Amino acid sequence: MNFSKPVIYYEKRVDIFLLFINILPLKDNKNQQMIKAFLFDLDGVFYQDNQLLPGANAALEWLQEEQIPYRFITNNTTLPRKQLTKKLNGLGLRIRENELVSANYAGVLYLKKHGIRACQLVLSESAKADYIDFDTDNSLPEAIVVGDIGSHWDYDLLNKLMNQLLEGAQLVALHKGRYFQTENGLTLDSGAFVAALEHATSTQATVVGKPETTFFELATQGLDCQAKEIAMVGDDLINDIDGSQKLGHLTFLVQTGKFRPALFKKSEIRPHHLIPAIGSLKEYILSKDLI
């Protein structure tokens, strides 16, 4: 695949900055192993603004034919796994619940592992369904679990959480994303509010979602291969590419979703491979003899 040509997005626009991307170096990968498993981000890779991207299911069908296993990993914290799977199926994506590891579910696993019972949930109402085994109505919680609540953040809520943290609660962030893509452009993510609570209380949040190493380790459980034989495909340089590279995974950055040429150009994080979209994965993989 020749990246010296301009890339045409599925939104049917051509970005002039993409003409210069080919001159930027990618991450060196001299000792590349054959790929034996894939990790996929979801939003921005397989769908965008609740619209399935071209070639999404075809890429999965090809991997199934090649008997190459894969997992979907997402920092989505607005839905429990069952509802998220149902939503994705509704978009047309052929995904099963046992193939999905979400940050919301990782929060449940963290609380159980550390024996935490009482917690304050800063989550959407639907996402709280994963936490039915916990005491979530306690004025003195052991932990505060922070996920996505959209525009419901306000001063009173932040002040309440600050005081609970000062009284000894542990801050558990399902992720620390900076922003995400919507139909109206990039939107502030919950990581900004987690950072505000950290600053106000001189504490450090425990992060259980991407790009934390523990999250990637959880997602790859059961894959019968080494870390260097696993490929990560995502649209986020920090959460997907950098996080996965810390475990030695091969990385593919797609030019859809939150990808921005200007951000890519100035970032020090370099993927091993840069592809236009998920629909290009098969052609690119075969052209490079990576499986």
N, C-alpha and C positions, 0 to 999 in steps of 0.2 A: 504494500500500500504506500502510495507516494504522498507524504504530508507537505510537499512543497506546493501543492495545489490548495486553493482556499477551500475551507470546509463549509458546506451548506447545512445549516441546522434544520431539524425537522419542523421548526417554526417557520421555515421558508424564508430565512434571512441569511445574509452573508456578512460576517463581521470582518472588517478590514484588518483588525489586529491579528487574525489567524494567519495572515500571509507571512507573519514574522515568527510564528511559533517554531517553525522547523529549525531555525538557527539556534534555538535554546537547547542545551544538552539535556539528555535524559539521564537517569541514574544508571551507573555502570552495573553490568550484570554478566561478567565474564564466566562465572561458574554456575550458570543457569542449569537447573535440573528440569526434566520433563514434568509438566503439570499433571498432577494426579487428583486434584480436588479444587473447587472454587468456593470463595466467599463472595457474596453479592450484597451491596447496598441496594436499597429499594427505591425510595423517593429520589427522583432525578436520574435514576439509571433505568428502571423498568417503566416508570410512569412519571408524569409531571402534570400538576394541576388536575389530578384525577382522570388523566387521559393516558391510556397505555401507549408506550412508544413503539414505533414500528420495529418488528423483528424480535420483540421481547420473548414471546413464546417459542419462536423458531430457535432461538439460542438455547433454550432449556431442552427442547426436543432433541437437538443435536447432541447435547451433553448426555442425555438419557440413552441415545443410540450408541454413543461411545462408552457408556457405562462409567462415566466420570461423575462422582458424587458432588453435591453442592449444598450450601446452606445460605439462607438469607439472614443478614444481620442488620438491625436497624435501631436507631436511637429514638424511634417513635415511642412516646410515653402517653399518648392520648387514648389508646385503646388496649384492652387485654388481648392476649394472643388469639383467642378464638374469634373475637370480633374483627381483629385486624386481618386475619386470614379470610374471613367472610367478605370483608371490604375489598380485599385484593382480588378475590374470586369474582366479585361483582364488577370489577374493572376489566375482567377478562384474563387476568394473570392466573396461570395454572400452578398454584402453590398449595402445599399441605401444611397443616399446623406444626407437624413435627420437623419441618424444614426451616422453621422460623425461630430466631432468637432475638427477642426485643429487649431494650433497656428496661422497660417496665417489669418484665419477668425477671431480669437480672437483679432488680431491687428486692423482689420477693426472696430470691435465693440468698442474697446477702443478709437480710434480716434473720432468716432461719439459721443460717450458718453461724451467726454471732449471738443467737439466743435472745434477740430483741423482740419483745412482745408489744409494748406500747409505742405507737408512732403517730406523728402528725403528718397527714398526707396533703401535699400541695400538688394535687393531680386533678385531671378532669374527672367528672363523676363516673364516666364509663371505665376509665383506667383503674379506679379504685376497686373494681370487681376482682382483680387479681389478689387483693389484700384482705380477703374476708376472714382469714385465720388470725388476724391481728387486732389488738385493742386500738382503735383509731379515734376514740372519744375520751382522751385522757388529757387533763390540763397540764400534766407534767410528763410529756412524752420522753422516751429514751432516745428517740431519733426523729428527725424531720426529713421526710422523703420529698425531694423537689423534682418535679417534672414539668410538663408543658401545660400552662393554663391560659395561654393566649393573652388577651388584653385584660384579664382579670387581676393582674398585678396592680397594687396601689400602695400608698404610703402606710396605711393602717395595717395591712397584711405584713409588709416588710418589718414594721415596728414590732408586731406581735411575735414574729419568728425570731427576730433579733433577741428579744427578751427570753424566749424559751431556750435559745442557744446559750445565753449568758447564765441561765439556770442549770446548765449541764447537758442539754440535749445534744446528740451527735447530728451533724449535717451530712445527709446522704444525697448526693446529686445523681440522678439517673443519667445525666450527661452534662457537659458544659459547652454545648454548641453556641456559637456566637450569633449565627443568623441562619435562616432557611429560605428556600425559594417559594413564593406564592404567585398567584396570577397578577398581583400588583407589584411584583419585584421582591427584593430581599427584605426580610422582616426580622427584627430583633428576637433572639432566642433566649431560653431560660438561663443560659450560662451567664448572661449579664447580671441577672438578679442574684444568682449564686455568688458571683464575685462581690456584689455589694454586701451580702451577708457575711462573707469571709472577711471583708475589710472592716466592717462595723464591729465584729466580735473577735477579731484577731485569731480566727480559727481557720482550719483548712478542711474543705469538704472531702469526703470520701466519694470518689466518682466510680460508678459501676458500669457505665455505658462506654461507647467508643469515645476516645481512642485508647482507653485503658487496656493494659495487657491482659488483665483477668477476663475481660469481656471476650477478647479474641480467643483466649484459651478455652473458655466455656463453649464458644461457637464451634470449635474444631474438635471437641470431644467426640470420639467414635469414628473419626476419619482416619483410615489406616494408611497414613503417610507422614513424612517428615515435614517440618515447617517450610523448608525451602522448596517443597513440592506443591505448596498451596498457593493459589493465585487469588488476589483480592481485586475486585472490580468496583470502583466507586467514583463519585463526582466531587468528593471533598478532600482537599489536600491534607488537612490536619486529621480529621476523624477517620478517614478511610486509608489514605496513602501512608502518611507518617505513622499512624497507629499500627498498621499491619506490617510495615517495614521493620518495626522494632522487634518483631518476632521472626524476621527473616523471610517473610512472604514475598512473592513476586507481585508487583502492583501494576494495575491498568487504570488510568484516569480517562473517563469518558468526557466528551465535550458537550454534555447536556446538563440539565438540572442547574445546580449552583455554580457550575464552571463559568469563569469569567477570564477572558484572555489577559486583561490587565493584571488581575490578581495572580494568575499563573506566571506571567512574565516576571513579576517582582518577587515571587516566593522562592525561598531557598530549598523548599521541599520539591524533589524531582521524582516523578514516577518512573518505573522501568519502561513503561509503554504508554503511549498516548493514542487513543482511538476516537473516532467521531462519535460513536454511540453503540449501544448494546447490539444493535442490528449488524454491526461490523465485526463483532467478536469472532465468529467462526472463520470468516475470510482472513482476518488478521492472524489468528492463531495458526491456521494451516499454512499461511505464507511464511511464517517464521519457524515452522516445524517445532512447535512448543508442546505438542502432545504425541 
